[in-house]
Amino acid sequence: MRTSKTGKGGKKPKSVYLEISFWRAASGSGIFVTTNDRTAPHKFNVLVRSDGSKQSGHPALWKQLDRYLRANEA
């Protein structure tokens, strides 16, 4: 993970850059997203589902991740 040293006008930065990995859950119930940064202060690991009625549902994000996985035959 990296952060900008300073934001606009020398203010506190508002952006963080995080390298992630994502893959389909074995059960096919969603797509796992996790950080590749072992030094991150918090473990980032989330399941994204296409069903918007579920707590982990985020249809728009799932669609983008699914499209990328398909395009890369993953």
Secondary structure, 3 states (H helix, E strand, C coil): CEECCCCHHHCCCCCEECCEEEEECCCCCCEEEEECCCCCCCCCEEEEECCCCCCCECHHHHHHHHHHHHHCCC
